[in-house]
Amino acid sequence: MKGREPVMRGNAGSGDTIYVTGTLGDSLAGLEILTADKSEDKKRFKALLGKHQRPSCRIDLVDYILETFKPGAMIDISDGLLSDLNHICNDSKKGFTLYKEDIPISDNLKKYTGEFNKDPYKLAMESGEEYELIFTSKISPDSINPEDKADITPIGVITDEGYKLMYKGQVEEIPISGWDHFKS
């Protein structure tokens, strides 16, 4: 990282692939479990609690991302996937289309949401305090060796405008949500 130019939020380009590290949604699920304060759920979903109580930043992947993907824009997911992607799009004056079924979710989150009849993708898109990285790149997922993807998933594409979610061939406009530091 030393001697490199910083990757800002404002250089995403139309057609860039949107990538994310790790899995998303565990932190918000962990918060829900803590708030519900049921000791048996705290024991069963300890990994989700850990993602909320002790998130780790993905500094381990930064050099690899910079060298392999040459990102146009990048940010950590602290406010939520949609909210932080909105920061990139606002600064870049662009939109996005996300492919819902490509958003990576953990087996622990699938189990939790299955038991409590919740949408794992909703949690994944809104969960803050994840500290995973979201970035854009002109490098196509097809041009990256599958063994070299190292916990990185393509989840969408930057567009000229609009915020869209594609799922099973259907496209819908989506509202941006997530943590707002200035909301009272």
LUMMARBA-581822 format. One line per 2 residues: number of its first residue (from 1); their letters; for each residue x, y, z of N, C-alpha, C, O. Coordinates in Angstrom, 1 decimal. Each point is the difference from the previous one (the first is absolute). Layout:
<recs>
NUM) A) X:Y:Z:X:Y:Z:X:Y:Z:X:Y:Z  ...
</recs>
This chain:
<recs>
1) MK) 0.8:-1.2:0.0:-0.8:1.2:0.0:0.9:1.3:0.0:-0.4:1.0:-0.5  1.5:-1.1:1.1:0.9:1.1:0.1:0.4:0.5:-1.4:0.4:-0.7:-0.9
3) GR) -0.6:2.0:0.7:0.4:0.7:-1.3:-1.1:-0.1:-1.1:0.2:0.4:-1.1  -1.4:-0.9:1.5:-1.1:-0.1:-1.0:-0.9:1.2:0.2:-0.2:0.5:1.1
5) EP) -0.5:-0.2:-2.2:-1.0:1.0:0.1:-1.2:-0.5:0.7:-0.3:-1.2:-0.2  -0.4:1.9:1.0:-1.2:-0.5:0.7:-1.1:-0.3:-1.1:-0.1:0.7:-1.0
7) VM) -0.8:-1.6:1.3:-1.1:-0.3:-0.8:-1.2:0.7:0.6:-0.4:-0.2:1.2  -0.2:1.2:-1.9:-1.0:0.8:0.5:-1.4:-0.6:-0.4:-0.1:-1.1:-0.6
9) RG) -1.0:1.7:1.0:-1.3:-0.4:-0.3:-0.5:0.4:-1.4:-0.9:-0.6:-0.5  1.5:1.7:0.0:-0.6:0.7:-1.2:0.5:-0.5:-1.3:-0.2:0.7:-1.0
11) NA) 0.9:-1.8:0.9:0.5:-0.5:-1.3:-0.6:-1.2:-0.6:0.6:-0.7:-0.8  -1.9:0.4:1.2:-0.7:-1.2:-0.6:-0.5:0.4:-1.4:-0.4:1.1:-0.1
13) GS) 0.6:-2.0:-0.8:-0.5:0.3:-1.4:-1.1:-0.9:-0.4:-0.1:-1.2:0.4  -0.7:1.7:-1.3:-1.1:-0.9:-0.6:0.6:-1.3:-0.5:1.0:0.1:-0.8
15) GD) -1.6:-1.2:1.1:0.5:-1.3:-0.5:1.0:-0.6:1.0:0.3:-1.2:-0.2  0.2:1.9:1.2:0.9:-0.6:1.0:-0.8:-1.1:0.7:-1.2:0.2:0.3
17) TI) 1.9:-1.2:0.1:-0.6:-1.1:0.8:0.1:0.5:1.5:1.0:0.6:0.4  -2.0:-0.9:0.3:0.0:0.3:1.5:0.4:-1.3:0.7:-0.7:-1.1:-0.2
19) YV) 1.7:1.1:1.0:0.5:-1.1:0.8:-0.2:0.3:1.5:0.0:1.1:0.4  -0.1:-2.2:0.3:0.0:0.1:1.5:0.8:-1.1:0.6:0.1:-1.1:-0.6
21) TG) 0.5:1.3:1.7:0.8:-1.0:0.7:-0.9:-0.7:1.0:-1.0:0.6:0.5  1.3:-1.8:-0.1:-0.6:-0.7:1.1:-1.5:-0.3:-0.3:-0.5:-0.1:-1.1
23) TL) -0.2:0.0:2.2:-1.5:-0.2:0.0:-0.6:1.2:0.7:0.6:0.7:0.8  -1.9:-0.5:-1.0:-0.7:1.2:0.5:-1.2:-0.4:0.8:-0.6:-1.0:-0.3
25) GD) 0.2:1.8:1.3:-1.2:-0.2:0.7:0.2:-0.6:1.4:-0.9:0.2:0.9  2.0:-0.8:-0.6:0.2:-0.6:1.3:0.0:1.0:1.1:-0.5:-0.3:1.1
27) SL) 1.1:1.5:-1.3:0.0:1.0:1.1:-1.4:0.4:0.4:-0.3:0.1:1.2  -0.6:0.2:-2.1:-1.3:0.4:0.3:-0.8:-1.1:0.7:-0.7:0.2:0.9
29) AG) 0.9:-1.4:-1.4:-0.6:-1.2:0.7:0.5:-0.1:1.4:-0.7:-0.3:1.0  2.0:0.5:-0.8:0.6:0.0:1.4:-0.6:1.0:0.9:-0.3:-0.2:1.1
31) LE) 0.1:1.4:-1.7:-0.7:1.1:0.8:-1.4:-0.4:0.4:-0.4:0.2:1.1  -0.3:-0.8:-2.1:-1.4:-0.4:0.3:0.0:-1.0:1.2:-0.9:0.0:0.8
33) IL) 1.8:-1.0:-0.9:0.1:-1.0:1.1:0.3:0.6:1.3:-0.6:-0.3:1.0  1.6:1.3:-1.0:0.3:0.7:1.3:-1.2:0.7:0.5:-0.3:0.0:1.2
35) TA) -0.4:0.7:-2.1:-1.2:0.8:0.5:-1.1:-0.9:0.5:-0.7:0.4:1.0  0.5:-1.5:-1.6:-1.1:-1.0:0.4:0.4:-0.6:1.4:-0.9:-0.3:0.8
37) DK) 2.2:0.3:-0.5:0.5:-0.5:1.3:-0.6:-1.3:0.4:-0.4:-0.2:1.2  0.5:-0.8:-2.1:-0.3:-1.4:0.3:1.2:-0.8:0.1:0.7:-0.2:-1.0
39) SE) -0.3:-0.3:2.2:1.2:-0.6:0.2:0.3:-1.3:-0.9:1.1:-0.2:-0.4  -2.2:-0.5:0.1:0.2:-1.2:-0.9:0.4:0.4:-1.4:0.8:-0.6:-0.7
41) DK) -1.4:1.7:0.2:0.4:0.5:-1.3:1.4:0.6:0.0:0.7:-0.2:-1.0  -0.3:0.8:2.1:1.4:0.5:0.1:1.0:-1.1:-0.1:1.0:0.1:-0.6
43) KR) -1.4:-1.3:1.1:0.9:-1.1:0.0:0.0:-0.7:-1.4:1.1:-0.3:-0.5  -2.3:0.2:-0.1:-0.1:-0.7:-1.3:0.6:0.9:-1.1:0.5:-0.6:-1.0
45) FK) -0.6:1.9:1.1:0.5:0.8:-1.1:1.2:0.9:0.4:0.1:1.2:-0.3  0.8:-1.9:1.0:1.2:0.7:0.6:0.8:0.7:-1.1:0.5:1.1:0.2
47) AL) -0.4:-1.7:-1.4:0.8:0.5:-1.1:-0.6:1.3:-0.5:0.7:1.0:-0.3  -2.1:-0.9:0.3:-0.6:1.3:-0.4:0.2:1.1:1.0:0.3:1.1:-0.3
49) LG) -0.3:-1.5:1.6:0.3:1.0:1.0:1.4:0.5:-0.1:0.3:1.2:0.1  0.6:-2.1:-0.4:1.4:0.4:-0.2:0.2:1.0:-1.1:0.8:0.9:0.1
51) KH) -1.5:-1.1:-1.2:0.1:0.9:-1.1:-0.5:1.4:0.4:0.5:1.0:-0.5  -1.4:-0.9:1.4:-0.5:1.3:0.4:0.9:0.6:1.1:0.3:1.2:0.0
53) QR) 0.1:-2.0:1.0:0.7:0.5:1.1:1.5:0.2:-0.3:0.7:0.8:0.6  -0.1:-1.6:-1.5:1.4:0.1:-0.3:0.2:-0.1:-1.5:0.7:-0.9:-0.5
55) PS) -1.2:1.9:-0.2:0.3:0.0:-1.5:1.5:0.2:-0.3:0.7:0.7:0.8  -0.3:-1.3:-1.9:1.4:0.2:-0.3:0.0:0.7:-1.4:-0.7:-0.4:-0.9
57) CR) 1.6:1.3:0.8:0.2:0.8:-1.3:0.8:-0.9:-1.0:0.9:-0.7:0.5  -1.2:0.8:-1.8:0.6:-0.9:-1.0:1.3:0.5:-0.5:0.2:0.0:-1.3
59) ID) 0.6:0.6:2.1:1.3:0.5:-0.4:0.9:-1.1:-0.7:0.9:0.2:-0.8  -1.2:-1.5:1.2:0.7:-1.1:-0.6:-0.2:-0.2:-1.5:0.9:-0.6:-0.6
61) LV) -1.9:1.2:0.0:-0.3:-0.1:-1.4:0.4:1.3:-0.8:-0.1:-0.1:-1.2  0.4:1.1:1.9:0.2:1.3:-0.7:1.1:-0.1:-1.1:-0.3:0.4:-1.1
63) DY) 1.5:-0.9:1.4:1.0:0.0:-1.0:-0.4:-0.9:-1.2:0.2:0.4:-1.1  -0.8:-1.5:1.4:-0.5:-0.9:-1.0:-1.0:0.7:-0.9:0.1:-0.1:-1.2
65) IL) -1.0:0.7:1.8:-1.1:0.8:-0.8:0.7:1.0:-0.9:-0.3:0.1:-1.2  1.2:0.7:1.8:0.7:1.1:-0.8:0.7:-0.6:-1.1:0.0:0.6:-1.1
67) ET) 0.7:-1.7:1.3:0.9:-0.6:-1.1:-0.9:-0.7:-1.1:0.3:0.1:-1.1  -1.2:-0.9:1.6:-0.8:-0.8:-0.9:-1.1:0.7:-0.7:-0.3:-0.2:-1.2
69) FK) -0.5:1.0:1.9:-1.2:0.6:-0.5:0.1:1.5:-0.4:-0.8:0.5:-0.7  1.9:0.1:1.2:0.2:1.4:-0.4:-1.3:0.8:0.2:-0.5:0.6:-1.0
71) PG) 0.0:-0.5:2.2:-1.4:0.5:0.2:-0.1:1.5:-0.4:1.0:0.8:0.2  -2.1:-0.4:-0.7:-0.3:1.4:-0.3:-0.5:0.7:1.3:0.4:1.1:0.2
73) AM) -1.2:-1.8:0.5:-0.6:0.6:1.3:0.0:-1.1:1.0:-0.2:-1.2:-0.3  0.3:1.6:1.6:0.0:-1.0:1.1:-0.4:0.6:1.3:0.3:1.2:0.2
75) ID) -1.0:-1.9:0.6:-0.4:0.4:1.3:-0.3:-1.2:0.9:-0.3:-1.1:-0.5  0.5:1.3:1.8:-0.4:-1.1:0.9:-1.5:0.1:0.3:-0.6:1.0:-0.1
77) IS) 0.0:-2.2:0.4:-1.4:0.0:0.3:-0.2:0.2:1.5:0.0:-1.0:0.8  -0.2:2.2:-0.5:-0.2:0.4:1.4:-1.5:0.4:0.2:-0.5:-0.1:1.1
79) DG) -0.1:0.7:-2.1:-1.4:0.5:0.1:-1.0:-1.0:-0.6:-1.2:0.2:0.2  1.6:-1.2:-0.9:-0.8:-0.9:-0.7:0.3:0.0:-1.5:0.4:1.0:-0.5
81) LL) -0.5:-2.2:-0.1:0.3:-0.1:-1.4:-0.7:1.0:-0.9:0.7:0.7:-0.8  -2.0:-0.5:0.9:-0.7:1.0:-0.8:0.5:1.4:0.3:0.2:0.8:-0.9
83) SD) -0.1:-0.5:2.1:0.4:1.4:0.4:1.4:0.3:-0.5:0.2:1.1:-0.5  0.7:-2.0:0.7:1.4:0.2:-0.4:0.2:0.0:-1.5:0.8:0.7:-0.5
85) LN) -1.5:-1.6:-0.2:0.0:0.0:-1.4:-0.6:1.3:-0.5:0.4:0.6:-1.1  -1.4:0.0:1.8:-0.6:1.3:-0.4:1.1:1.1:0.1:0.0:0.9:-0.8
87) HI) 0.9:-1.0:1.8:1.1:1.0:0.2:0.8:-0.1:-1.3:0.4:1.1:-0.5  0.0:-2.3:0.1:0.8:-0.1:-1.2:-0.7:0.6:-1.2:0.5:0.8:-0.8
89) CN) -1.8:-1.2:0.6:-0.8:0.5:-1.1:-0.2:1.5:0.0:0.1:0.7:-1.1  -0.4:-0.1:2.2:-0.1:1.4:0.1:1.3:0.7:-0.3:-0.1:1.0:-0.8
91) DS) 1.2:-1.4:1.3:1.3:0.6:-0.3:0.4:-0.2:-1.5:0.7:0.9:-0.5  -1.1:-2.0:-0.1:0.3:-0.3:-1.3:-1.1:0.5:-1.0:0.2:-0.1:-1.3
93) KK) -1.3:0.6:1.8:-1.1:0.4:-0.8:-0.5:-1.2:-0.9:-0.1:0.2:-1.2  -0.1:-1.3:1.8:-0.4:-1.2:-0.7:-1.1:-0.7:0.8:-0.4:0.4:1.0
95) GF) -0.1:-1.5:-1.6:-1.0:-0.9:0.6:0.5:-1.4:0.1:1.2:-0.2:-0.2  -2.0:-0.8:0.6:0.4:-1.3:0.0:-1.1:-1.0:-0.2:-1.2:0.4:0.2
97) TL) 1.5:-1.6:-0.6:-0.9:-1.1:0.0:0.7:-1.1:0.8:1.1:-0.4:-0.3  -1.8:-0.1:1.4:0.5:-1.1:0.8:-0.7:-1.3:-0.4:-1.2:0.0:-0.3
99) YK) 1.9:-1.1:0.3:-0.6:-1.3:-0.3:-0.2:-0.7:1.4:1.0:-0.5:0.6  -2.2:0.5:-0.1:-0.3:-0.4:1.3:0.5:-1.4:0.3:0.6:-0.2:1.1
101) ED) -0.7:-0.8:-2.0:0.4:-1.3:0.4:1.5:-0.2:0.0:0.5:-1.0:0.5  0.3:2.1:-0.9:1.4:-0.1:0.1:0.6:0.6:1.3:1.2:-0.1:0.2
103) IP) -2.0:0.8:0.5:0.4:0.6:1.3:0.4:-1.1:0.9:-0.9:-0.8:0.4  2.2:0.8:0.1:0.4:-1.2:0.8:-0.5:0.1:1.4:0.1:1.0:0.7
105) IS) -0.8:-2.1:-0.3:-0.5:-0.1:1.4:0.6:-1.3:0.6:0.2:-1.0:-0.7  0.0:1.0:2.0:0.6:-1.1:0.7:-1.0:-1.1:0.3:-1.2:0.3:0.0
107) DN) 1.7:-1.5:0.2:-0.9:-1.1:0.4:-0.7:0.3:1.3:-1.1:-0.3:0.3  1.8:1.0:0.6:-0.5:0.4:1.3:-1.2:0.9:-0.2:-1.0:-0.1:0.7
109) LK) 1.1:1.1:-1.6:-1.1:0.9:-0.3:-1.2:-0.7:-0.6:-1.1:0.2:0.4  1.4:-1.2:-1.3:-1.1:-0.7:-0.6:-0.8:-0.8:1.0:-1.2:-0.1:0.0
111) KY) 2.0:-0.5:1.0:-0.7:-0.8:1.1:-0.8:1.0:0.8:-1.2:-0.3:0.3  1.7:1.4:0.1:-0.7:1.0:0.9:-1.2:0.5:-0.7:-1.1:0.0:0.6
113) TG) 1.2:0.4:-1.9:-1.1:0.6:-0.7:-1.1:-1.1:-0.3:-1.2:0.3:0.0  1.7:-1.5:-0.2:-1.0:-1.1:-0.2:-0.8:-0.3:1.2:-1.2:-0.2:-0.1
115) EF) 1.8:0.2:1.3:-0.7:-0.2:1.2:-1.0:1.1:0.4:-1.0:-0.3:0.6  1.4:1.5:-0.9:-0.8:1.1:0.4:-0.8:0.7:-1.1:-0.5:1.1:0.1
117) NK) 0.4:-1.8:-1.3:-0.8:0.4:-1.1:0.4:1.5:-0.4:-0.9:0.8:-0.2  2.2:-0.6:0.0:0.5:1.3:-0.5:0.7:-0.1:-1.3:0.4:-1.1:-0.4
119) DP) -0.3:2.1:-0.3:0.6:0.1:-1.3:1.5:0.2:0.2:0.4:1.1:0.4  0.5:-2.1:-0.7:1.4:0.2:0.2:0.6:1.1:-0.9:0.9:0.6:0.4
121) YK) -1.5:-0.4:-1.6:0.6:1.0:-0.9:-0.4:1.4:0.5:0.8:1.0:-0.2  -1.9:-0.8:0.9:-0.4:1.3:0.6:1.0:0.3:1.0:0.6:1.1:0.1
123) LA) -0.3:-2.1:0.8:1.0:0.3:1.0:1.4:0.3:-0.6:0.7:0.9:0.5  -0.3:-1.7:-1.5:1.3:0.2:-0.7:0.1:1.4:-0.6:1.1:0.6:0.0
125) ME) -2.2:-0.1:-0.6:0.1:1.4:-0.6:-0.1:1.1:1.0:0.5:1.1:-0.3  -1.0:-1.3:1.5:-0.2:1.1:0.9:1.0:-0.1:1.2:0.1:1.0:0.8
127) SG) 0.6:-2.1:-0.6:0.8:-0.2:1.1:1.2:0.9:0.0:0.8:0.0:-0.9  -0.6:0.8:2.0:1.1:0.9:0.1:1.1:-0.7:0.9:-0.3:-1.1:0.5
129) EE) 1.3:1.8:-0.2:1.1:-0.6:0.9:0.6:-1.3:-0.5:0.4:-0.8:0.7  -0.5:0.6:-2.1:0.6:-1.2:-0.5:1.5:0.1:-0.2:0.7:-1.0:0.3
131) YE) -0.3:2.1:-0.7:1.4:0.3:-0.3:0.6:-0.9:-1.1:1.3:-0.2:-0.1  -2.1:-0.3:-0.7:0.4:-0.7:-1.3:0.2:1.2:-1.0:-0.3:1.1:0.3
133) LI) 0.9:-1.4:-1.4:0.3:1.0:-1.0:-0.9:-0.1:-1.2:-0.3:-1.1:-0.4  -0.1:2.2:-0.1:-0.7:0.0:-1.3:0.8:0.9:-0.9:0.4:1.1:0.3
135) FT) -0.2:-1.6:-1.5:0.8:0.7:-1.0:-0.5:-0.2:-1.4:-0.7:-1.0:-0.3  1.1:1.9:-0.6:-0.4:-0.1:-1.4:1.3:-0.3:-0.8:1.0:0.5:0.4
137) SK) -1.2:-1.2:-1.5:1.2:-0.2:-0.9:-0.4:-0.3:-1.4:-1.1:-0.5:-0.3  1.9:1.0:-0.6:-0.2:-0.3:-1.5:0.4:-1.5:-0.3:-0.3:-0.5:-1.0
139) IS) 1.0:-0.1:2.0:0.4:-1.4:-0.2:-1.2:-0.9:0.1:-0.7:0.0:1.0  0.4:-0.8:-2.0:-1.2:-0.9:0.0:0.3:-1.2:0.8:1.1:-0.4:0.2
141) PD) -2.2:-0.1:0.5:0.2:-1.2:0.8:0.5:-1.2:-0.8:0.7:-0.8:0.5  -1.1:0.8:-1.8:0.4:-1.1:-0.9:1.5:0.0:-0.2:0.6:-1.0:-0.3
143) SI) 0.1:2.1:0.4:1.4:0.1:-0.2:0.9:-0.3:1.2:1.2:0.0:-0.1  -1.9:-0.2:1.2:0.7:-0.4:1.3:0.0:-1.5:0.2:-1.1:-0.6:-0.1
145) NP) 2.2:0.0:0.3:0.1:-1.4:0.3:-0.8:-0.3:1.2:0.2:0.7:1.0  -1.1:-1.7:-1.0:-0.9:-0.3:1.1:0.8:-0.2:1.3:-0.5:0.4:1.1
147) ED) 1.7:-1.0:-1.2:0.8:-0.2:1.3:0.6:1.3:0.5:0.3:0.0:1.2  -0.3:1.0:-2.0:0.6:1.3:0.4:-1.1:1.0:0.6:0.4:1.1:0.4
149) KA) -1.6:-1.5:-0.4:-1.1:0.9:0.5:0.1:0.3:1.5:-0.6:1.0:0.4  1.1:-1.9:0.3:0.3:0.2:1.5:-1.1:0.7:0.7:0.3:1.1:0.6
151) DI) -1.4:-1.7:-0.4:-1.1:0.6:0.8:-0.5:1.3:-0.6:-0.4:0.9:0.8  0.3:-0.8:-2.1:-0.5:1.2:-0.7:-1.1:-0.5:-0.9:0.3:-0.9:-0.8
153) TP) -1.4:1.6:0.8:-1.2:-0.4:-0.8:-0.5:1.2:-0.8:-0.2:1.0:0.5  0.0:-1.3:-1.9:-0.6:1.1:-0.8:-1.5:-0.1:0.3:-0.7:-1.0:0.0
155) IG) 0.1:2.2:0.3:-1.4:0.1:0.4:-0.9:0.9:-0.9:-1.2:0.1:0.2  1.9:0.6:-1.1:-0.8:0.9:-0.9:0.8:0.8:-0.9:1.2:-0.3:-0.3
157) VI) -1.8:1.4:-0.2:0.7:0.8:-1.0:-0.4:1.5:0.2:-1.1:0.3:0.4  2.0:0.5:-0.7:-0.2:1.5:0.1:-0.7:0.4:-1.3:0.3:-0.5:-1.1
159) TD) -1.4:1.3:1.2:-0.8:0.5:-1.1:0.1:1.5:-0.1:0.5:0.6:0.9  -1.1:-0.1:-1.9:0.0:1.5:-0.1:-0.9:0.7:1.0:0.3:1.1:0.5
161) EG) -1.4:-1.8:-0.1:-0.9:0.6:1.0:-0.9:-1.1:0.6:-0.1:-1.1:-0.5  -0.6:1.5:1.6:-1.0:-0.9:0.6:0.7:-1.0:1.0:1.2:-0.3:-0.1
163) YK) -2.1:-0.2:0.9:0.4:-1.0:1.0:-0.9:-1.2:-0.2:-1.2:0.0:0.4  1.7:-1.1:-0.9:-0.8:-1.1:-0.4:0.5:-1.3:0.7:1.2:-0.2:0.2
165) LM) -2.2:-0.7:0.0:0.3:-1.3:0.5:-0.6:-1.0:-1.0:-1.2:0.0:-0.3  2.0:-1.0:-0.2:-0.4:-1.0:-0.9:-0.1:-1.3:0.8:0.9:-0.4:0.7
167) YK) -2.0:-0.3:-0.9:-0.2:-1.3:0.7:-0.9:-0.9:-0.9:-1.1:0.4:-0.3  1.6:-1.5:-0.1:-0.7:-0.9:-0.8:-0.5:0.6:-1.3:-1.2:-0.2:-0.4
169) GQ) 2.0:1.1:-0.2:-0.4:0.6:-1.3:-0.9:1.2:0.2:-0.2:0.7:-1.0  -0.2:-0.4:2.2:-0.9:1.2:0.3:0.9:1.1:0.5:0.8:-0.2:0.9
171) VE) -1.1:1.4:-1.4:0.8:1.2:0.5:-1.0:0.9:0.7:-1.1:0.3:-0.5  1.6:0.2:1.7:-0.8:1.0:0.7:0.8:1.1:0.5:1.2:-0.2:0.3
173) EI) -1.7:1.4:-0.2:0.7:1.1:0.6:0.0:-0.2:1.5:-0.9:-0.6:0.6  2.0:0.9:0.0:0.1:-0.2:1.5:0.4:1.3:0.7:0.7:0.8:-0.5
175) PI) -1.3:-0.7:1.6:0.3:1.2:0.9:1.3:-0.2:0.6:0.4:-1.2:0.4  0.4:2.2:-0.1:1.2:-0.1:0.7:-0.2:0.1:1.5:-0.7:1.0:0.4
177) SG) 1.2:-1.9:0.3:-0.1:0.1:1.5:1.3:-0.4:0.6:0.9:-0.5:-0.7  -0.8:0.7:2.0:1.2:-0.3:0.7:0.1:1.0:1.1:-0.9:0.8:0.2
179) WD) 2.0:-0.8:0.4:0.2:1.0:1.1:0.3:1.4:-0.5:0.7:0.2:-0.9  -1.4:0.7:1.5:0.1:1.4:-0.3:0.6:0.7:1.2:-0.7:0.2:1.0
181) HF) 2.0:0.3:-1.1:0.6:0.6:1.2:-0.7:1.3:0.4:0.2:0.4:1.2  -0.9:0.2:-2.1:-0.5:1.4:0.3:-1.5:-0.1:0.3:-0.6:1.1:0.3
183) KS) 0.0:-2.3:-0.3:-1.5:-0.1:0.3:-0.1:0.2:1.5:0.7:-0.6:0.8  -1.7:1.3:-0.4:-0.2:0.2:1.4:-0.9:-1.0:0.6:-0.3:0.0:1.2
</recs>
